[in-house]
Amino acid sequence: MFKLNCKRSIRIFYKAHYGSEAQPNSRPIRPLSPREATTIIKALCGRGATALARKVFDEMPHRDVVAWTAMISGYASNGLHDEAWATLRRMAGSGAAPNAFTLSALLAACRGPGRRRARAAAHASAVRRGLGAAPYVANALLDAYASCGDGAVGDARRLFDEMAERTAVTWTVMIAGYARWGRADVALEMFRRMVLDSVEPSPFAYSIAISTCGSIRHPTLGRQLHAASVKHDLISNTPLSNSLIDMYCKCTKIRHAKLLFNTMRRKDVITWNTMIAGLDRHSPHEALQLFLEMRVQNMRPNCFTFTSVASSCASLAVLRCGRQVHCAVLRSGFGNNLQVCNALIDMYAKCGSVDESKKVFDEMSRRDLLSWTSMMIGYGNNGYGYEAIRLFDEMVNVGIQLDHVVFLGLISACSHSGLVEEGWEYFNLMKTEYHVEPNLEVYGCAVDLLGRAGRIEEAFDLIQRMPFEPGESIWGALLGACKMHKNVILGKLAAKKIMELKPRGATTYVLLSNIYAAEREWGEFAKARKALRGTSDKKEAGMSRIEVSDKLCSFVAGDNTSYYVGLCSDVLDSLARHMDENSQLEFIS
């Protein structure tokens, strides 16, 4: 099949018809044939140059249905939906009759929420012209309905059920529609019915079904689809393999993901990004190692690569490595990319370098809500509560639309900085002054704010007044505060509530036993420890990491086997003695 080379077509167009590549506003030196003009229109629209494509279209002395369809399709593919409809009306006014391809191109301009009237008009036009049952039109109608929300998916399903003939594309559109709007169970059932109907699924259909398994964390079904793709000789399809890697990572089957990644013959940048993002969630140091291997393989990273790698640096708190990633971002031309800049703000803040985080924030040419929130949370986590408040005031002054995530970050910043009264005030002003309804996460943050300050009775009162049913995280925040401030009565109550929600959780029994130990209630302590041994969960040991001389060192709680542990203890003892001596000298003087 002939594949259009857009850049080459545009150069030929300028030279042949305008005599120069640099003067597109001059008159053409010879008229274009309809086929030439249509080819140029497609090429220009493919490059996003719809205005120039329209100029070529308007200069055509005679336009056939193919030229009209090319122009409508070009507008639709570039998101210019109103222009696509205006061109269709102009086409109808000229006496040219749209065909099935014209209407299917127009229906691409009816995708997404808010296009209900346009979708209905296109559907009516297809039926009126007797083209509603044409495969191209029917599939485009299904896609238009399925892309517009859960309610419209029902309309798509009714249309699907009425179709006499269903192709592989028809089934795939329905599966994609259900998957897009969170109906994973129905999407997978549609895939099963497709196979039972003896319709061979395409690699794209497999990719959607596999991605759906990842979204619902169903590795067993995902492995079955993996086996089916191998059986039907589809595993060499790179997008399908990418979906499998993503599914295995989301299902915490990292070994399977790495095995598939290592055996793939053809890897694109999405393959590398998917594997790096999966490792970032579970093993960030391996994500950084894979990024280095990606560079060795001369694979050019994109903005998604750098976002995942910056997240790995943040998880490990490796500032030096994060700075190197930032340099690579600048060299690769992504210094103004919004998503990458947000990741860098978060990375620098989690590495403790708030000044560098603020520098990235100040140099951004465009900021979204995440940019402001990341900077605010960065301030709060590093103890700069007043700076977080000033940033919030700046957000209000510039007219940023506030939501519950902003207040979650602000109250959390106040909590980490000891600004209890300020955080409590902002919580109470959320609904009355800023017209933002607190959600469950914000209530949990407010409980933590009061609990950290020892105001446990007020925190418990807030839980009782919540318009939501308190979950495990809410009671967990109260339990942690009770442990910190040795409130046995409310601690036992919080622990009981958590056990009702998660009977086999180990963390609850650990906190509860610590409360009993602090109060020297050894009988209750023994009961809690006995219950802990019967839990199915196993509490992981606390781990800390520190970057020393370009090397990442890990320390596990209670591990005394390393030589450096004894060395650190000696240094700490020496520092403690010096502090005691200095405090005594200060007292004497």
MOSUL-V613217 format. One record per residue. N is the residue number from 1. SS is DSSP state (2 for helix, 1 for strand, 0 for the rest). OMEGA is omega as a letter, one per 40 degrees, with the letter a starting at -180 (NA if undefined). Layout:
N_SS_OMEGA, N_SS_OMEGA
//
This chain:
1_0_a, 2_0_i, 3_0_a, 4_0_i, 5_0_a, 6_2_a, 7_2_a, 8_2_i, 9_2_a, 10_2_i, 11_2_i, 12_2_a, 13_2_a, 14_2_a, 15_2_a, 16_2_a, 17_2_i, 18_2_i, 19_0_a, 20_0_i, 21_0_a, 22_0_a, 23_0_a, 24_0_a, 25_0_i, 26_0_i, 27_0_i, 28_0_a, 29_0_i, 30_0_a, 31_0_i, 32_0_i, 33_0_i, 34_2_a, 35_2_i, 36_2_a, 37_2_i, 38_2_i, 39_2_a, 40_2_i, 41_2_i, 42_2_a, 43_2_a, 44_2_i, 45_2_i, 46_2_i, 47_0_i, 48_0_a, 49_0_a, 50_2_i, 51_2_i, 52_2_i, 53_2_i, 54_2_i, 55_2_i, 56_2_a, 57_2_a, 58_2_a, 59_0_i, 60_0_i, 61_0_i, 62_0_a, 63_0_i, 64_0_a, 65_2_i, 66_2_i, 67_2_i, 68_2_a, 69_2_i, 70_2_a, 71_2_i, 72_2_i, 73_2_i, 74_2_i, 75_2_a, 76_2_a, 77_2_i, 78_0_i, 79_0_a, 80_0_a, 81_2_a, 82_2_i, 83_2_i, 84_2_i, 85_2_i, 86_2_i, 87_2_i, 88_2_i, 89_2_i, 90_2_i, 91_2_i, 92_2_i, 93_2_a, 94_0_a, 95_0_i, 96_0_a, 97_0_i, 98_0_i, 99_0_a, 100_2_a, 101_2_i, 102_2_a, 103_2_i, 104_2_i, 105_2_i, 106_2_a, 107_2_i, 108_2_i, 109_2_a, 110_2_a, 111_0_i, 112_0_i, 113_0_i, 114_0_a, 115_0_a, 116_2_a, 117_2_i, 118_2_i, 119_2_i, 120_2_i, 121_2_i, 122_2_i, 123_2_i, 124_2_i, 125_2_i, 126_2_i, 127_2_a, 128_2_a, 129_0_i, 130_0_a, 131_0_a, 132_0_a, 133_0_i, 134_0_a, 135_2_a, 136_2_a, 137_2_a, 138_2_i, 139_2_i, 140_2_i, 141_2_i, 142_2_a, 143_2_i, 144_2_i, 145_2_a, 146_2_a, 147_0_a, 148_0_i, 149_0_a, 150_2_i, 151_2_a, 152_2_i, 153_2_i, 154_2_i, 155_2_i, 156_2_a, 157_2_i, 158_2_i, 159_2_i, 160_2_a, 161_2_a, 162_2_a, 163_0_i, 164_0_a, 165_0_a, 166_0_i, 167_0_i, 168_2_i, 169_2_i, 170_2_i, 171_2_a, 172_2_i, 173_2_i, 174_2_i, 175_2_a, 176_2_i, 177_2_i, 178_2_a, 179_2_a, 180_2_a, 181_0_i, 182_0_i, 183_0_a, 184_2_a, 185_2_a, 186_2_i, 187_2_i, 188_2_i, 189_2_i, 190_2_i, 191_2_i, 192_2_i, 193_2_i, 194_2_i, 195_2_i, 196_2_i, 197_0_i, 198_0_i, 199_0_a, 200_0_i, 201_0_i, 202_0_i, 203_2_i, 204_2_i, 205_2_i, 206_2_a, 207_2_i, 208_2_a, 209_2_i, 210_2_i, 211_2_i, 212_2_i, 213_2_i, 214_2_a, 215_2_i, 216_0_i, 217_0_a, 218_0_a, 219_2_a, 220_2_i, 221_2_i, 222_2_i, 223_2_i, 224_2_i, 225_2_i, 226_2_i, 227_2_i, 228_2_i, 229_2_i, 230_2_a, 231_2_a, 232_0_i, 233_0_i, 234_0_a, 235_0_i, 236_0_i, 237_0_a, 238_2_i, 239_2_i, 240_2_i, 241_2_i, 242_2_i, 243_2_i, 244_2_i, 245_2_i, 246_2_i, 247_2_a, 248_2_i, 249_2_i, 250_2_i, 251_0_i, 252_0_i, 253_0_a, 254_2_a, 255_2_i, 256_2_a, 257_2_a, 258_2_i, 259_2_i, 260_2_i, 261_2_a, 262_2_a, 263_2_i, 264_0_i, 265_0_a, 266_0_i, 267_0_i, 268_0_a, 269_2_i, 270_2_i, 271_2_i, 272_2_a, 273_2_a, 274_2_a, 275_2_i, 276_2_i, 277_2_i, 278_2_i, 279_2_i, 280_2_a, 281_2_a, 282_2_a, 283_0_a, 284_2_i, 285_2_i, 286_2_i, 287_2_i, 288_2_i, 289_2_i, 290_2_i, 291_2_i, 292_2_i, 293_2_i, 294_2_i, 295_2_i, 296_2_a, 297_0_i, 298_0_i, 299_0_a, 300_0_i, 301_0_i, 302_0_a, 303_2_a, 304_2_i, 305_2_a, 306_2_i, 307_2_i, 308_2_a, 309_2_i, 310_2_i, 311_2_i, 312_2_i, 313_2_i, 314_2_a, 315_2_a, 316_2_a, 317_0_i, 318_0_a, 319_2_a, 320_2_i, 321_2_i, 322_2_i, 323_2_i, 324_2_i, 325_2_i, 326_2_i, 327_2_i, 328_2_i, 329_2_a, 330_2_i, 331_2_a, 332_0_i, 333_0_a, 334_0_a, 335_0_i, 336_0_i, 337_0_a, 338_2_a, 339_2_a, 340_2_i, 341_2_i, 342_2_i, 343_2_i, 344_2_i, 345_2_a, 346_2_a, 347_2_a, 348_2_a, 349_2_a, 350_2_i, 351_0_i, 352_0_a, 353_0_a, 354_2_i, 355_2_i, 356_2_i, 357_2_i, 358_2_i, 359_2_i, 360_2_a, 361_2_a, 362_2_a, 363_2_a, 364_0_i, 365_0_i, 366_0_i, 367_0_i, 368_0_a, 369_2_i, 370_2_i, 371_2_a, 372_2_a, 373_2_i, 374_2_i, 375_2_i, 376_2_i, 377_2_i, 378_2_i, 379_2_a, 380_2_a, 381_2_i, 382_0_i, 383_0_i, 384_0_a, 385_2_a, 386_2_i, 387_2_i, 388_2_i, 389_2_i, 390_2_i, 391_2_i, 392_2_i, 393_2_i, 394_2_i, 395_2_a, 396_2_a, 397_2_a, 398_2_i, 399_0_i, 400_0_i, 401_0_a, 402_0_i, 403_0_a, 404_2_i, 405_2_i, 406_2_a, 407_2_i, 408_2_i, 409_2_a, 410_2_a, 411_2_i, 412_2_i, 413_2_i, 414_2_a, 415_2_a, 416_2_a, 417_0_i, 418_0_a, 419_0_a, 420_2_a, 421_2_a, 422_2_i, 423_2_i, 424_2_i, 425_2_i, 426_2_i, 427_2_a, 428_2_i, 429_2_a, 430_2_a, 431_2_a, 432_2_a, 433_0_a, 434_0_i, 435_0_i, 436_0_a, 437_0_i, 438_0_i, 439_0_a, 440_2_a, 441_2_i, 442_2_i, 443_2_i, 444_2_i, 445_2_i, 446_2_i, 447_2_i, 448_2_i, 449_2_a, 450_2_a, 451_2_i, 452_2_a, 453_0_i, 454_0_a, 455_0_a, 456_2_i, 457_2_i, 458_2_i, 459_2_i, 460_2_i, 461_2_i, 462_2_i, 463_2_a, 464_2_a, 465_2_a, 466_0_i, 467_0_i, 468_0_i, 469_0_a, 470_0_a, 471_0_a, 472_2_a, 473_2_i, 474_2_i, 475_2_i, 476_2_i, 477_2_i, 478_2_i, 479_2_i, 480_2_i, 481_2_i, 482_2_i, 483_2_a, 484_2_a, 485_2_i, 486_0_i, 487_0_a, 488_2_a, 489_2_a, 490_2_i, 491_2_i, 492_2_i, 493_2_i, 494_2_i, 495_2_i, 496_2_i, 497_2_i, 498_2_a, 499_2_i, 500_2_a, 501_2_a, 502_0_a, 503_0_a, 504_0_a, 505_0_a, 506_2_a, 507_2_a, 508_2_a, 509_2_i, 510_2_i, 511_2_a, 512_2_i, 513_2_i, 514_2_i, 515_2_i, 516_2_a, 517_2_i, 518_2_i, 519_0_i, 520_0_i, 521_0_a, 522_2_i, 523_2_i, 524_2_i, 525_2_a, 526_2_i, 527_2_a, 528_2_i, 529_2_i, 530_2_i, 531_2_i, 532_2_a, 533_2_a, 534_0_a, 535_0_i, 536_0_i, 537_0_i, 538_0_a, 539_0_i, 540_0_i, 541_0_i, 542_0_a, 543_1_i, 544_1_i, 545_1_i, 546_1_a, 547_1_a, 548_1_i, 549_0_i, 550_0_i, 551_1_a, 552_1_a, 553_1_a, 554_1_i, 555_1_i, 556_1_a, 557_0_i, 558_0_a, 559_0_a, 560_0_a, 561_0_a, 562_0_i, 563_2_a, 564_2_i, 565_2_i, 566_2_i, 567_2_i, 568_2_i, 569_2_i, 570_2_i, 571_2_i, 572_2_i, 573_2_i, 574_2_i, 575_2_i, 576_2_i, 577_2_i, 578_2_i, 579_2_i, 580_2_a, 581_2_a, 582_2_i, 583_2_i, 584_2_i, 585_2_i, 586_2_i, 587_2_a, 588_2_a, 589_0_NA
//
